[in-house]
């Protein structure tokens, strides 16, 4: 819940620069700002892809086994690895910046933005290790607070620096925006370091000198977890890079004008996908907190607790994601009008919305495989889905009758295939069975909510004020969904007892079974 609160705040705050930055540097400036991002994501993934997960898992196991010296060893080794790799890739990035921006990105103006983002690699490297360390101790407050501080600083300095450098030209204004992002990352790191120093004064991290023999095995385990997870995330990073290239080329083959194709892909990736992934603030929070929880249960060989934790997580991801999916489908047009003053893109959102639930469940399932030492399986599933998606984008988007909707179909099929592969892997590994009755109840609740929301939006007497009509229909639909969910016992009062703050309204939170 702590990570969820931070994630929701960050998602909401994240829309501020999305709206304000184009007003300062224009669409062309935003294009320059975004052009180098796929390469930056690949470099960041190389440095930090699997480190937070590996650190969280090994620190959690060390704390469970009461071996704080192992926690200290994992922290020190992880910092040396990531900082060294960060400086190396920063140097490579600066050295090859002219070549990349001139020959690969085809727009030399990206050079200044590319240079501005390179030092950020070291900052992100250090931050990722400390976030994993705190998550392994199941202390989510440092990660949550630092991410909020980072977001606030990024908003202020991104808009400020881009405004200050705008008189020098669009290229410098875009570079200023990237410098603002780097400053935000730096403030987030400072918050983590302050929290670590505070915690160390209370209970210092034990030096591993007397336990070096026992700690040597941790290095191989650290790399054993990090390498496959990094490989899995690299699949996603390269997939994103190739996806943008293949989509643009396929739309050109279909006869769509380059400027129109760029606008369509920009609307899909920059406007529709962020709205679709808004509930991802919860699923990513669940995935992060699930890793140490399942790791502890696995260390105790407590399969019952693993099943309960997994069942709770999947049910929570579905129940909280379902209302978003319904709203994005039924109210797609007014939602796009309210957010972007553009209803032409609502068809994309409506097409993707029913399949968003697959994306919301995918993150906890992948985290389960990683927590149970099966990152290679998660990597294989992700790779299969990525290859199928890229092929479908090339095949469908190059046909005039599909166009950009070919890419949308490919994204939908990818989300279904990867989620089912993850689910099958988890089911075989744990002899876990998904509760089909709960899925049926959820489907009925979604249909009822959709019908009520659509009726309310059409017939409520606020149609002369569109945003009032939208929010009134939304609130009525969500209320009906919650009533249906409680009535069908998808969510029980016992579940609510575990919730922070509001749990006290439902009585004592002490479960009868400690493992629950």
Buried (B, 14 or more C-beta within 10 A) or exposed (E): BBBBBBBBBBBEBBEBBBEBBBEBBBEBBBBBBBBBBBBBBBBBBBBBBBBBBBBBBBBBBBBBEEBBBBBBBBBBBBBEBBBEBBBBBBEEBEEEBEEBBEEEBEBEBBBBBBBBBBBBBBBBBBBBBBBBBBBBBBBBEBBBBBBBBBBBBBBBBBBBBBBEBBEEBBBBBBBBBBBBBBBBBBBBBBBBBEBBEEBEEEEEBBEBEEBEEEBEEBBEBBBBBBBBBBBBBBBBBBBBBBBBEBBBBBBBEBEBEEEEBBBBBBBBBBBBBBBBBBBBBBBBBBBBBBBBBBBBBBBEEBEEBBBBBBBBBBBBBBBBBBBBBBBBBBBBBBBBBBBBEEBEBBBBBBBBBBBBBBBBBBBBBBBBBBBBBBBBBBBBBBBBBBEBBBEBBBBBBBEEEBBBBBBBBBBBBBBBBBBBBBBEBBEEBBEBEEEEEBBEBBEEBBEBBBBBBBBBBEEBEBEEEEEEBBBBBBEBBBEBBBEBBBEBEBBEEEBBBEEEEEBEEBEEEEEEEEEE
